[in-house]
Amino acid sequence: MRKNYLLTPGPTPLPPQVCEALAKPIIHHRTPQFQAILKEAAEGLKYVFQTKSEVFILSSSGTGAMEAAVANLLTSGDSAIIIEGGKFGERWTELCQAYGIKPEVIKVVWGRVFNIEELKDKLKASQAKVVFATLCETSTGVDFDIKAIAHVVKNSAAVLAVDAISGLGVVDLKTDEWGVDIVVSGSQKGLMLPPGLGFISVSEKAWKLINQSRTPRYYFDLRLAKKAWEQTDTPFTTSVSLVVALNAALKMIKDDGLENVFKRCSKLAQGIRSAAKALGLKLFADEGCSSRAITAVNVPVGVDGEKLVKTMRDVHGITIAGGQAELKGKAFRIASMGYLNEFDIILALSCLEKVLHQMGYKFELGSGLKAAQEVFLT
Ligand SMILES: *Cc1c(COP(=O)(O)O)cnc(C)c1O
């Protein structure tokens, strides 16, 4: 008998409440019935995004919302600063390049703490209209200090756009309080939904840039989205079923309370880190910036990292993520976001121990589990 468990940084497991909502008969999207649903979603999203600004729902994966940010804020020939510390930071750079925007990249060594002084220096010497950053860099298991970044950008002419695709509803992001202008996210990570929705919040400061941009845009034109949103509507057919399910997920987050969700995810990550250390494994990210959404662990010498992940998945039904790009085969990643609890982590760790043991790695069986249990008891 086979049972499947998902501990990847998207898609994440779906709660039964979400599955139930997804199974409801479809309704028409331009009806008072659906308008009420959209209104509820709009309010719920503001709560999770911690903003009073509108949060627009796009029918795309998270990257669509990233593209919407780039296309709406900037025009070919403009420059933008990108804080780039992994695969997803690189995505901001690639998007800028695709739109003819000059990327001024601040390279952060993967897994290392970002030095905020570098941003201060770069901003002083730059005409950049936008600073692009990442809340949780999923590829390396690093959380960036968005509060500190926002503090620096707020006092400049530039707008701050943050990729919170894996971080939203997992790691605290005080959009309005910290002064984050654009926050983008997606449905399949902390929000516990299938992939297919992108989200974007837009501050007043950002609207000024959006209205100036001369980039050709149509489907992702945020001006159209804003106009439709004023009538509680979307410019095009929205992903009706996913929006219905979104409300079920937002209700769960609201019932838990955002603060409690952040605490839970943080504790799960702490349990994973503690277990890894007890097993004699090294964490990829520095202690000072380790993510609360995803933990990247170095594969020990002598173990085939790709085989480890594959065996856990194909033999035991437990899917964790391997390493991306230069970390391929060298790291594995375990998520601590969305609909996951302590016992899901314990389960994944027990499978990890089993497979590591079978692959000849030497450690005391149960030592990782014990370390995680001890964290979860606190
Ligand atoms: C998953 C992820 C993305 C990509 O989102 P898609 O929904 O696959 O387009 C971008 N940035 C980060 C930080 C992510 O974790």
The ligand as an SDF file (V2000), in Angstrom:
LIG
                    3D

 15 15  0  0  0  0  0  0  0  0999 V2000
    7.9280   28.9410   -6.4370 C   0  0  0  0  0  0  0  0  0  0  0  0
    8.6020   30.2340   -6.5250 C   0  0  0  0  0  0  0  0  0  0  0  0
    8.5370   31.0260   -7.6840 C   0  0  0  0  0  0  0  0  0  0  0  0
    7.9000   30.5360   -8.9520 C   0  0  0  0  0  0  0  0  0  0  0  0
    6.5510   30.5100   -8.8790 O   0  0  0  0  0  0  0  0  0  0  0  0
    5.6920   29.7790   -9.9920 P   0  0  0  0  0  0  0  0  0  0  0  0
    4.3700   29.7150   -9.3040 O   0  0  0  0  0  0  0  0  0  0  0  0
    6.3270   28.4640  -10.2530 O   0  0  0  0  0  0  0  0  0  0  0  0
    5.6670   30.6450  -11.1760 O   0  0  0  0  0  0  0  0  0  0  0  0
    9.1410   32.2670   -7.6630 C   0  0  0  0  0  0  0  0  0  0  0  0
    9.7820   32.7120   -6.5820 N   0  0  0  0  0  0  0  0  0  0  0  0
    9.8820   31.9770   -5.4600 C   0  0  0  0  0  0  0  0  0  0  0  0
   10.6290   32.5390   -4.2890 C   0  0  0  0  0  0  0  0  0  0  0  0
    9.3090   30.7200   -5.3930 C   0  0  0  0  0  0  0  0  0  0  0  0
    9.4210   29.9880   -4.2900 O   0  0  0  0  0  0  0  0  0  0  0  0
  1  2  1  0
  2  3  1  0
  2 14  2  0
  3  4  1  0
  3 10  2  0
  4  5  1  0
  5  6  1  0
  6  7  2  0
  6  8  1  0
  6  9  1  0
 10 11  1  0
 11 12  2  0
 12 13  1  0
 12 14  1  0
 14 15  1  0
M  END
$$$$
